[in-house]
Amino acid sequence: MNEFRERYMNPYTDFGFKVLFGIPMNKDLLISFLNVLLHKKQNIVDVTYLNSEHLGASGF
């Protein structure tokens, strides 16, 4: 039996977008995506990932 299963993720969801573009391993993919969106009006050469996510306190 194959130990690897194919999985599909929807990049239109918040979770999918973060997994696709929000990890340093995919930094080149994010830079390419942003440069396509800017239509060569600006050229992004580097990005810095910051942890700006604030999770609420658990009330349990």
Sine and cosine of phi, psi and omega as CSV:
sin_phi,cos_phi,sin_psi,cos_psi,sin_omega,cos_omega
0.00,0.00,0.65,-0.76,-0.01,-1.00
-0.97,0.25,0.81,-0.58,-0.04,-1.00
-0.98,0.19,-0.22,0.98,0.01,-1.00
-0.97,-0.25,0.77,-0.64,0.05,-1.00
-0.92,-0.39,0.60,-0.80,0.08,-1.00
-0.96,0.28,0.66,-0.75,0.04,-1.00
-0.75,-0.66,0.61,-0.79,0.01,-1.00
-0.90,-0.43,0.63,-0.77,-0.02,-1.00
-0.79,-0.61,0.66,-0.75,0.02,-1.00
-1.00,0.09,0.92,-0.38,-0.02,-1.00
-0.95,0.30,-0.12,0.99,0.02,-1.00
-0.99,0.10,-0.14,0.99,0.06,-1.00
-1.00,-0.03,0.35,-0.94,0.01,-1.00
-0.86,0.50,-0.71,0.70,-0.01,-1.00
-0.89,0.47,-0.74,0.67,-0.02,-1.00
-0.89,0.45,-0.67,0.74,0.02,-1.00
-0.90,0.44,-0.68,0.74,0.01,-1.00
-0.91,0.42,-0.64,0.77,0.01,-1.00
-0.93,0.37,-0.65,0.76,-0.05,-1.00
-0.95,0.32,-0.72,0.70,-0.12,-0.99
-0.93,-0.38,-0.21,0.98,-0.16,-0.99
-0.99,-0.12,0.22,0.98,0.03,-1.00
-0.88,-0.48,0.61,-0.79,-0.04,-1.00
-0.83,0.55,-0.46,0.89,0.02,-1.00
-0.88,0.47,-0.50,0.87,-0.02,-1.00
-0.98,-0.22,0.43,0.90,-0.05,-1.00
-0.84,0.54,-0.68,0.73,0.00,-1.00
-0.89,0.45,-0.60,0.80,0.04,-1.00
-0.91,0.42,-0.68,0.74,0.03,-1.00
-0.89,0.45,-0.70,0.71,-0.01,-1.00
-0.89,0.46,-0.68,0.73,0.04,-1.00
-0.88,0.47,-0.69,0.72,0.02,-1.00
-0.87,0.49,-0.72,0.69,-0.01,-1.00
-0.91,0.42,-0.63,0.78,0.02,-1.00
-0.92,0.40,-0.56,0.83,0.08,-1.00
-0.92,0.39,-0.65,0.76,0.01,-1.00
-0.91,0.42,-0.52,0.85,-0.04,-1.00
-0.99,0.11,-0.09,1.00,0.05,-1.00
0.77,0.64,0.67,0.74,0.06,-1.00
0.89,0.46,0.30,0.95,0.11,-0.99
-0.96,0.28,-0.51,0.86,0.10,-0.99
-0.64,-0.77,0.39,-0.92,0.03,-1.00
-0.83,-0.56,0.91,-0.41,0.02,-1.00
-1.00,0.07,0.76,-0.65,0.00,-1.00
-0.92,-0.40,-0.30,0.95,-0.02,-1.00
-0.40,-0.91,0.49,-0.87,0.09,-1.00
-0.74,-0.68,0.42,-0.91,0.07,-1.00
-0.86,-0.51,0.78,-0.63,0.02,-1.00
-1.00,0.04,0.79,-0.61,0.06,-1.00
-0.87,-0.50,0.56,-0.83,0.05,-1.00
-1.00,0.01,0.99,-0.12,-0.01,-1.00
-0.93,-0.35,0.17,0.99,-0.01,-1.00
-0.99,0.10,0.80,-0.60,-0.01,-1.00
-0.92,-0.40,0.93,-0.36,0.02,-1.00
-1.00,0.03,0.68,-0.73,0.00,-1.00
-0.93,0.38,0.41,-0.91,0.03,-1.00
-0.96,0.29,0.65,-0.76,0.01,-1.00
-0.97,0.23,0.75,-0.66,-0.01,-1.00
-1.00,-0.03,0.24,0.97,-0.07,-1.00
-0.99,-0.13,0.00,0.00,0.00,0.00
